[in-house]
Amino acid sequence: MNNSKPFLIVFFLLTAFFGFAQSEKKLDKIIKRDYQIIECTILKMSDKTVEYSLPGETIQISLDVSQIAKIDFASGRSQTFDVSPNTSTPQNTTQSVASADIQHNTIAVLPVPYVNADNQQGSEDMAKFAQNDLYNKLLDKSSNIFPLTVQDLRTTNSLLHKAGIDHNNIDETPIEDLEKILGVDNIVAAKVSYTIGTGTTATTYNSGNAKVSNNDKKVTTNDISTTTANNQTYYYYTVYFDMYKNTDKIYSQTRKPLLAVKDGWMDSISYLLKRSPIYVKK
C-alpha cells in the first residue's frame, strides 16, 4: 500500500501539469488597424474575412480583413495585411468609380495647388481659379490638341470630390489611380508655388519759374521739388507642369515667369502648354 503512494503523487502531479499546460495554451493575436488587440483562436481565413473564437467560448466570430493590420499566430508565424481601405470607406468608393471604362483620347485637368512657399499654405480659391484657367486654355486650343477631348471640369471635380481628393492631397494620389477615378487616359497636372516680396521706389518731380532783373540782368529761380515713395509688391513664381498618358509622364517642365507680377504664373502656363507634346501648331 505504501509503495503505491509515490505513484499516486506522480500521477496527480502530471495531471496538474498537463491541466496547467492546457489552460496556458498559446493564443493567436489579431492586431486591428485601430490598434485593438484580440487574443483568440483563428478558425478559418479567406480573402475577405477571418473567423475566430475567444478563449473559453465556442461562438464563431467573423472579422473583415480590411480591419486587420497584422496577425501573430500562436505558432510564431506573422501575417501582415494590405493597408488598402475597405469597401465601406470613401477611398474604396472611388474604387467602384475607377472601374468605369476609360474614355480614350480624353484629357482631364487636375486642381492646381497654389502654395505659398514660405509657409506652405495653399489657397483653395486660387487652386480652382488656376484649374479653370488651364481648362479654358485647353478648350480655346481644342483644334491644336486634336484628337484629344477635354473632360468637362464639373465631371472632373465631381469625381475627385467623391473620391475625397482636392488641391490639398492631389499630389499624394498616384496618377494611375487618378486616371481610373476620372476615366481618362491623359492628365495635365500643374502646381504654382510663390513667394512675395516688397520694395519701395522713389519718384522726384521738379517745378519752378525764372525771373529776370532789368537792372543787373540776373536770373533768379524758385524751384519746388517733390518726392513720392511707392510701395511695390512682387510675386516670385515657380510653375510646375506635367502631362501623363496611360500613367507615363510624357512631359515635365518648370518655369519661372520673367516678370514678378501678380498674374505672371498665367503666362508661364500658356508658354508651357504651347510647348507640350499634345499641342500642334496650326
LINZI-V202974 format. One record per pair of residues at least 6 apart in sequence whose C-alpha atoms are under 8 Angstrom apart, sorted by sequence separation. I is the first residue (numbers start at 1). J is the second residue. D is the distance in whole Angstrom. If there is no record, write none. Layout:
<<I	J	D> <I	J	D>>
//
This chain:
<<31	37	5> <32	38	8> <44	50	6> <45	51	6> <53	59	6> <72	78	4> <85	91	7> <86	92	6> <87	93	7> <115	121	6> <116	122	6> <142	148	8> <160	166	7> <179	185	6> <212	218	6> <213	219	7> <243	249	6> <244	250	5> <258	264	8> <273	279	7> <274	280	8> <30	37	6> <31	38	7> <43	50	8> <44	51	5> <53	60	5> <71	78	6> <72	79	7> <85	92	6> <115	122	4> <138	145	8> <142	149	7> <179	186	7> <212	219	5> <242	249	7> <243	250	6> <244	251	7> <257	264	6> <29	37	7> <30	38	5> <42	50	7> <43	51	6> <44	52	7> <52	60	6> <53	61	6> <70	78	7> <71	79	5> <114	122	5> <115	123	7> <142	150	8> <179	187	7> <211	219	6> <212	220	7> <242	250	8> <243	251	5> <257	265	6> <29	38	6> <30	39	6> <42	51	6> <43	52	5> <51	60	6> <52	61	5> <70	79	6> <71	80	7> <113	122	7> <114	123	6> <210	219	7> <211	220	5> <242	251	5> <243	252	7> <256	265	8> <29	39	5> <30	40	8> <42	52	4> <43	53	7> <51	61	5> <52	62	7> <70	80	4> <113	123	8> <114	124	8> <210	220	6> <211	221	6> <241	251	8> <242	252	4> <257	267	7> <28	39	6> <29	40	6> <41	52	5> <42	53	7> <51	62	4> <69	80	6> <70	81	6> <113	124	8> <139	150	7> <210	221	4> <241	252	6> <242	253	7> <257	268	6> <27	39	6> <28	40	5> <40	52	6> <41	53	5> <50	62	6> <51	63	6> <69	81	5> <114	126	6> <138	150	7> <209	221	6> <210	222	7> <240	252	8> <241	253	5> <256	268	7> <27	40	5> <28	41	5> <40	53	6> <41	54	6> <49	62	6> <50	63	5> <68	81	7> <69	82	7> <114	127	5> <208	221	7> <209	222	6> <240	253	6> <241	254	6> <255	268	6> <27	41	6> <28	42	6> <40	54	5> <41	55	7> <49	63	5> <50	64	6> <69	83	7> <113	127	5> <208	222	5> <209	223	7> <240	254	5> <39	54	7> <40	55	6> <49	64	4> <50	65	6> <66	81	8> <112	127	5> <135	150	8> <208	223	4> <239	254	6> <240	255	7> <39	55	8> <48	64	6> <49	65	5> <65	81	8> <66	82	8> <111	127	6> <112	128	7> <114	130	8> <207	223	6> <208	224	6> <238	254	7> <239	255	5> <48	65	6> <66	83	8> <111	128	6> <206	223	7> <207	224	5> <238	255	6> <239	256	6> <255	272	8> <47	65	7> <48	66	8> <66	84	7> <112	130	6> <135	153	7> <163	181	8> <206	224	6> <207	225	6> <238	256	5> <66	85	6> <67	86	8> <111	130	8> <112	131	5> <206	225	4> <237	256	6> <238	257	7> <253	272	7> <66	86	5> <111	131	5> <205	225	6> <206	226	6> <236	256	8> <237	257	6> <110	131	7> <132	153	8> <160	181	7> <204	225	7> <205	226	5> <236	257	8> <109	131	7> <159	181	7> <160	182	7> <204	226	5> <205	227	6> <159	182	6> <204	227	4> <237	260	7> <203	227	5> <204	228	6> <236	260	5> <109	134	7> <202	227	7> <203	228	5> <235	260	5> <236	261	8> <251	276	7> <109	135	6> <156	182	6> <202	228	6> <203	229	6> <234	260	5> <235	261	5> <239	265	7> <251	277	7> <202	229	4> <203	230	8> <234	261	6> <235	262	6> <237	264	7> <238	265	8> <250	277	8> <201	229	6> <202	230	6> <234	262	7> <237	265	6> <241	269	8> <200	229	7> <201	230	5> <235	264	8> <239	268	7> <200	230	5> <201	231	7> <239	269	7> <200	231	5> <201	232	7> <241	272	7> <199	231	6> <200	232	6> <34	67	8> <198	231	7> <199	232	5> <33	67	6> <198	232	6> <199	233	7> <32	67	6> <33	68	6> <198	233	4> <199	234	8> <32	68	4> <33	69	5> <197	233	6> <198	234	6> <31	68	6> <32	69	5> <196	233	7> <197	234	5> <30	68	7> <31	69	6> <32	70	7> <196	234	6> <197	235	6> <30	69	8> <31	70	5> <196	235	5> <197	236	8> <30	70	6> <31	71	6> <127	167	7> <195	235	6> <196	236	6> <30	71	5> <31	72	8> <107	148	6> <109	150	8> <194	235	7> <195	236	5> <29	71	6> <30	72	7> <105	147	7> <106	148	5> <107	149	6> <108	150	6> <109	151	8> <194	236	5> <195	237	7> <28	71	7> <29	72	5> <105	148	5> <106	149	5> <107	150	5> <108	151	5> <124	167	7> <194	237	4> <28	72	6> <29	73	6> <105	149	6> <106	150	6> <107	151	6> <108	152	8> <109	153	7> <193	237	6> <194	238	6> <28	73	4> <29	74	8> <106	151	6> <108	153	8> <192	237	7> <193	238	5> <27	73	7> <28	74	5> <110	156	8> <122	168	7> <192	238	6> <193	239	6> <27	74	5> <109	156	8> <192	239	5> <26	74	6> <108	156	7> <191	239	6> <192	240	6> <190	239	7> <191	240	5> <190	240	5> <191	241	7> <190	241	4> <189	241	6> <190	242	6> <188	241	8> <189	242	5> <113	167	5> <188	242	6> <189	243	6> <111	166	7> <112	167	6> <113	168	7> <188	243	5> <111	167	6> <187	243	6> <188	244	6> <186	243	7> <187	244	5> <186	244	6> <187	245	7> <111	170	7> <185	244	8> <186	245	5> <110	170	8> <185	245	6> <186	246	6> <185	246	5> <186	247	8> <97	159	8> <185	247	8> <179	246	8> <94	162	7> <179	247	8> <93	162	7> <94	163	5> <175	244	8> <93	163	7> <176	246	8> <176	247	5> <90	162	7> <91	163	6> <175	247	6> <90	163	6> <91	164	7> <192	265	7> <90	164	7> <108	182	8> <108	184	7> <117	193	6> <102	179	8> <107	184	6> <110	187	7> <112	189	7> <113	190	7> <114	191	6> <115	192	6> <116	193	6> <117	194	6> <118	195	6> <102	180	7> <106	184	5> <107	185	7> <108	186	6> <109	187	6> <110	188	6> <111	189	8> <112	190	5> <113	191	5> <114	192	5> <115	193	5> <116	194	5> <117	195	6> <98	177	8> <105	184	7> <106	185	6> <107	186	4> <108	187	5> <109	188	5> <110	189	6> <111	190	8> <112	191	5> <113	192	6> <114	193	6> <115	194	6> <116	195	6> <100	180	7> <103	183	6> <104	184	6> <105	185	6> <106	186	6> <107	187	5> <108	188	6> <109	189	7> <110	190	8> <112	192	7> <114	194	8> <98	179	8> <99	180	7> <100	181	8> <102	183	4> <103	184	5> <104	185	6> <105	186	7> <107	188	7> <98	180	4> <99	181	8> <101	183	6> <102	184	5> <103	185	7> <97	180	8> <98	181	4> <100	183	6> <102	185	7> <97	181	6> <98	182	7> <97	182	8> <98	183	7> <95	181	7> <94	181	6> <133	266	8> <137	270	7> <145	278	5> <144	278	8> <145	279	5> <134	269	7> <144	279	5> <145	280	6> <144	280	5> <144	281	6> <144	282	7>>
//
